[in-house]
């Protein structure tokens, strides 16, 4: 099959080579699909470029869509590039100049992807023909779907276009077998290459405070904007995170100007910048404004390793002075230090602490990160006395040496040079009464030469990095008790939610789920009775959420089973009335019942019901509690027309729209229909025939030996049963007359 489809597509490819480029962008349809639209769209990832003296690559995205949501089972087109546009001819994912198929998991069927739509899906670079075919009935593209991408090369100033011709989309197994065609529309793509001299110049620049530093040194990088009319800005200061790390980010007047009244503004934290190697910002306003030349942000960097601390500066701005550029931001050379330093960092054990919590404690670990060897160190603990109270300085577990503490000053010393790294000391604080929310820090301070020395009594250079804790509520989940009121109660489908709570008791607007679902409480609202031929249907609605469900049940499984009369034709009548029993089998107590009687109203009239039941039109009701087996008797009269004639034939009697209750619960019901046979005039014995047997039976009725059970003995219609009726019936049997009283 695949070989045949390939041949079909190849023939169509050859045909497409001779189709001229259409100036139109609409291809008329026919048949039932004439008023349905298949839209083909080509979009370029870049619509404006600036001449750089060489080739530039543009990626084109090709989409297909059934506007009316009718599946496109087969389609074809031939790409038409302008003479100055060169399209890729290589299908390779790792190629720098190629084409490729998109959404292959849903569009292309294969041995490894049996659920794909199209068995044939192919682009031929030589002819630039694309064809898709061999999909099942009811399958095919409906929503806007990208089917392929293809790269194109542009070189020089001018306009470059990509469109398509020979477009066919329809219902066949292959493009040349389409009998019903969509009306197809084509929207091509245009790329404009402008002179390089017209390219907008960057609005942003980067100034570095140093071009050469040593490991451990700090320097700044300041991002500045020139005067510009813009609406929005995305800026990225990318840096070599293997050599440099961000210490702080300071927002300057330029940032304030840009962010004032902005609809969106995003700037990373120090940790995010170091993780990604990017200090970025994104600011979007609703209208264009003039921004004077200002410093936007100043970033303080620390040199952490020898190497080239390079910078790159990316800008994307929209507006009159909008520009997209990616340029070098310069570099700082980092050299190794001439002397190793003792490097210590003060690290909070918890980044956020609630100062309102009872006995709120704040602890910092003093960690040695780099140690050239130290035998004595004297420090003062520096901290925010408006928020913290120092309660202790202790050695870390396993730390050697002697620690002497006096207030916020301490001295550590050891009998030889300590060269270990890791946890050194622990600083313990409590939150000061009345401390406000916000950040607070702690550090170690040494002010005199000789405060830190080795065993040879040589000074040791020291770098200390402070630690910072944020005073704020720490909202967490907890195990609710019966006294905790949920923010939203549990439902059938969602758990209860509770507000997160700080250790101080303050509650957050942020919630968490806890507990179990209530589960549905389905209540039966209607029952379609089961029969011996079809399952019944119970419809239930949840009392809590109004969800509806339906369930089928068999006649044998019904809680109440009704059997109407018989189906074997034993119930016969010609004129008069007949009782039809409805047998009722109840598995458990039935408190009340109501059901409609459906019957052939051209032959019968429901006239009565047995004692204990109420007849309301064609509806039978009872409020009497029933158990086990019982019955209700329905009385029918044979219906006669204006001439007092009956309508012989089978009259089916059935139960519909039944509601049987046990308390407030609607019980399931099974109902088997019965029938009453309205016999023909002259058929005295009810066997469906008029013959000598009927004459014999009529004679006995006339003589009073038998009763006229069926009410069929008045053959001549004079309202009497006598010898005249025998004479008329004999004539009918012998074929002398057909006049009998119906």
Buried (B, 14 or more C-beta within 10 A) or exposed (E): EEEEBBEBBBEBBEBBEEEEEBEEBEBEBEBEBEEBBBBBBBBBEBEEBBBEEEEBBBBBBBBBBBBEEBBBBBBBBBBBBBEBBBBBBEBEEEEEBBBBBBBBEBBBBEEEEEEBBBBBBBBBBEBBBBBBBBBEEEBBBBEEBBBBBBBBBBBEBBEBBBBBBBBBBBBBBBBBBBEBBBBBBBEBBBBBBEEEEEBBEBBBBBEBBBEEBBBBBBBBBBBBBBEBBBBBBBBBBBBBBEBBBBBEBEBBEBBEBBBEEBEEBEBBEBEEBBEEBBBBBBBBBEEBBEBEEBBBBBBBBBBBEBBEBBBBBBBBBBBEBBBBBEBEBBBBBBEEBEEBBBBBBBBBBEEEBBBBBEEBEBBBBBBBEBBBBBBBBBBBBBBBEEBBBBEEBBBBEEBEBEBEBEEBEBBBBBEEBBEEEEBBBBBBBBBBEEBEEEEBBBBBBBEEEEBBBBBEEEEBEBBBBBBBBBBBBBBEEEEBEEEBEBBEEBBBEEBBBBBBBBBEEBBBEEBBEBBEEBEBEBEBEBBBBBBEEEBBBBBBBBEBBEEEEEEEBBBEBBBBBBBBBBBEEEBBBBBEBBEBBBBBBBBEEBBBBBBBBBBBEEBBEBEEBBEEBEBEEBBBBBEEEBEEEBBBBBBBBBBBEEEEEBBBBEBBBBBEBBBBBBEEEBBBBBBBBBBBBBBBBBBBBBEEEBBEBBBEBBBBBBEEEBEBBBBBBBBBBEEEBEEBBBEBBBBBBEEEEEEBBB
